[in-house]
Amino acid sequence: MLFLGTHGGAELDLLVIEGRYRYGFEFKRTTSPQITRSMQSALSDLRLTRLDIVHAGKDTFPLAKRVRAVAARQITKSFG
């Protein structure tokens, strides 16, 4: 896993760049993810297209503009 940090305080567990799009990922054990100050910095400093917070809960839902909480179980369903 890749961890990325900047001098401005932005931190991400994973950054995926696909052409001109930048996708950030944070992985949390919690079932109720929250947007942190470092995530807000990452959105701005790294000019992210979207930030996904992968979490241990059951549901996927939006947290803010360009930020969503993604249930890990939804990702692993496609493995098989």
N, C-alpha and C positions, 0 to 999 in steps of 0.2 A: 504494500500500500504506500502511496505517496503522500507525504505531508508537505504542505506549502505554507510558508509564513512570510510576511513582508515587514519592512521597518515601520510601516504605518499601523501595524496591529492586525492586519487581515490574516486569518488562518483558515485553511481548508484541508480536509483529509484527502481529497482527490480533485484534480482539475483536468477536464477533458476539453481539448480544443479541436473543433471540427470546422475547418475553413475559417470563416469569420465569426463563428459562434463559440462562446465559452460557457461551459457547464461546470458548476461547482457542486461538490457533494460533501456532506458531513454525515458521519455515522454516530448515532447515539443509542445507548441502551434504554433510554427512557421510553415510556408509553405516551408521554405528553411533551413533545418537543417545543422549544421556544427559540426565537431568534435572538442571538447574542450580539453584543457589540462587535465582536470580531467578524461575525457573519455579515453584519451590515457594512463593515469596512471592506470585506471581500467583494460584496456586490458592487460597491463603488470603485475601489482601488483597482480591481482586476477586470472591471467592466463586464461582469457576468451577464450572460443572456438569461440564465436561470440558476437558482440554487435549490437543490433538493436535499432535505434533511431526512435521511433514512433512519427509521426508528422501529422500536419493538412493539408498537401498538398495532391495532387491527385495521385502521382506516387510513386512507390517503386523503388529504385535504389541503386547501390553500392556507397559508399563514400571512402572506402579504403579496404585494405585486412582485412577480418574478420569483417568489419563494413558496415552496410547497413541502408539506410533510408527507413522506412516502413510506407506507408500511412495508417492512422488509419481507413479510410473508407474500406480498403481491409480486415482488421481484422473484422470489424463489419458486413460486408456482410454475414459472416457465421452464424451470430445470426439470429434467425428467427422465 
